[in-house]
Amino acid sequence: MKSTLFAAALALSATAAIAAPEKYVLDPSHSQVIFNYNHLGYSTTYGMFSGFEGEIMFDQEDPANSSVSVSMPVMSMFTGWEKREAHFMSEDFFGAAEGDMVTFTSTSIEVTGDDTAKITGDLSMNDITKSVVLDAKLNQVQAHPMKDGQPWAGFDATTTLKRSDFGVDKFAPFVSDEIQVMISIEAGKAE
């Protein structure tokens, strides 16, 4: 029995050594980061970041061996009202300049189910870096029907951030400190 278990362990080790994460590049036209916050108890206000780029080193056989790295321009924020966007870019919040980025780099992935995981990583925003955890779900991985069968993957994730952790705490707690974040991305296997 021990020799059978040992042989199985060796076979798994050999397979793991052969398998490696494959690079997937984010599709910015089908990837969004949406956030919302409570405004004085009256309403929920929404915003979105777009125009970002990044890559996923995706190991479909061993998802815990995967990683993700994403960056997006602060000034790509869209809220549907130009005066609000201008206020967010002011010194009251981001003090943003052209080229300022929000970045996320994973540090670990804990698989929690057949298609779910907790992705821990470093979020850098407003010159401050904090560890955050994303509750992630793999939507699907398959050949893209409109991209000549290129392997394609889709993921959703959520998290809650405290904006005060990143120095953008103007008007808190009247305007909620907690920000709900929803992420949906598509990525194609690099050629």
Secondary structure, DSSP 8 states (H G I E B T S, - for coil): -HHHHHHHHHHHHHHHHH---EEEEE-GGG-EEEEEEEETTTEEEEEEE-S-EEEEEE-SS-GGG-EEEEEEEGGG-B-S-HHHHHHHHSTTTT---TT-EEEEEEEEEEE-SSSEEEEEEEEEETTEEEEEEEEEEEEEEEE-TTTTT-EEEEEEEEEEEEGGGGT--TTTTTB-SEEEEEEEEEEEE--
